């Protein structure tokens, strides 16, 4: 695609960034280099923090106005200042086209998205946690206003949806699709250690598991994962992103906890194929996450996205193998991949598409609640304990993420993971148990209200549903 032709317009898009962390600052910085995008509004937990983000993105101090009241915001806009505010409510009356919600705080993301849609703005959602719980509802709410609620390029869900739909447009069978984990497993052979996220892990047995012997691929990969078990091999953000991709595309995980294998890049299409072809999958159309194992001098796959395609024309694909493309050992499947995501630096592509073309980077009207990200206890909980969301990865200690078939909230249904922060345990929970609505008292959050509205929208019997959901993912017909 020729992007200059695709976005051939004299119009300058006006945008607001809510949540000026790494992702938001990337957009602020990139907009300063673009002719067609202006981002003069930054919102954060305080106006001073928003001003700091503008400064870090290259905006001179004299062009920034810190605003605490709506009248100040209006005056600053008229005078052409960059606006730093501590509340989205102060700026929604301004004539901007799209808001980027990148706070990373699930309930705040829900409130901001609804507020912006009701004010007639498009919403680019970078807070994947919000989208995993109420994305289908917010998508429909935006449609009713003639606006879009869409993920953004720069984050894996949008990039993967683009890659999957590219393959589907070309008529390929998508055997599997997914991403690598955020941090590569980097093997230092001399030190007999693997480095991951700046942490060293001793791995004296890895040398014998580095290469996959013929017809022993699955067994060796299983032993490799066990040898590296000290390193986390699945994370909440990974499964959260795959939940959003599932709801946009209809692709599903092969099992609720994913396989999450430790693989070298060239091994991916061999292992992520059907079982009868030497892989681990029960069928096609599967979502997956893998951990990229590599030497220090090999190219990173950290956070990249991929599709595994069925090779229908063997002669053509063998030609492509000779050009360096990644095929399975059997030659029955091949991997096509994007080994990068540039966060806010490439998000403006989706912003321009939404405003100028009316095109979402996600599933648009096809988005439905196919699956939910839920939680299984990895330790016992007693009555009275409060669940707390922590850290950069928004995890909850003692809970493991899984992806199950979507179900409306009911006494016996698993609770969506990001409704659980701040919830209080009301009865003992055993290790290995899914957290259900009967186990917790949920805080009366903005997102809980929207989730109930989503349930009523997509599940006709949501209000009276009492049947427990099956603890399996939905099946896909092939």
Number of C-alpha atoms within 10 A of each C-alpha: 5 7 8 8 8 12 15 11 10 8 11 14 19 21 26 27 26 27 28 26 17 14 25 28 26 22 25 30 20 19 22 16 10 11 11 17 21 20 22 23 28 32 28 24 15 15 20 18 20 27 27 18 25 27 17 14 19 13 18 11 12 8 15 21 22 21 23 16 14 17 11 16 23 16 14 19 17 9 9 12 17 24 27 28 29 23 20 22 15 18 26 19 14 16 12 19 21 26 27 33 29 26 25 21 17 24 20 19 26 27 16 23 29 21 16 24 25 16 14 20 26 28 31 26 25 28 23 25 27 26 27 27 30 24 28 27 25 24 25 21 19 23 16 12 14 13 24 29 34 27 32 28 27 22 25 27 28 26 23 27 24 16 20 27 16 13 17 13 9 8 9 16 18 21 23 30 29 29 28 26 23 19 18 25 29 21 24 16 14 6 11 14 19 25 20 17 11 9 10 16 17 16 19 13 14 19 12 10 17 16 13 15 11 9 10 10 19 19 12 17 20 14 16 21 19 12 16 18 11 11 17 9 18 21 18 21 18 23 25 26 22 29 31 32 30 27 24 24 20 21 27 29 30 23 19 20 17 19 19 17 23 26 20 19 20 15 20 25 28 25 21 31 26 18 13 10 17 20 17 17 22 14 18 24 27 26 26 27 26 27 25 25 24 21 16 15 8 10 11 20 26 20 24 22 27 25 29 30 25 23 19 13 9 13 11 10 20 15 11 14 15 10 9 9 15 23 26 24 17 11 19 19 27 27 25 18 20 16 15 16 19 15 19 26 20 18 26 25 17 22 30 22 16 23 19 17 12 14 17 22 26 28 25 20 14 13 20 22 25 22 27 27 26 31 26 22 18 16 14 13 19 13 13 14 15 17 19 14 16 11 7 8 12 18 19 19 13 14 22 20 25 27 28 26 20 23 23 26 22 19 16 17 23 29 27 28 25 25 22 24 19 18 18 19 22 18 15 14 21 15 14 14 15 23 23 20 19 16 21 24 16 19 14 11 16 17 22 21 12 19 23 16 15 23 21 16 14 15 15 11 12 18 13 10 17 14 11 13 16 13 15 14 20 20 14 12 7 6
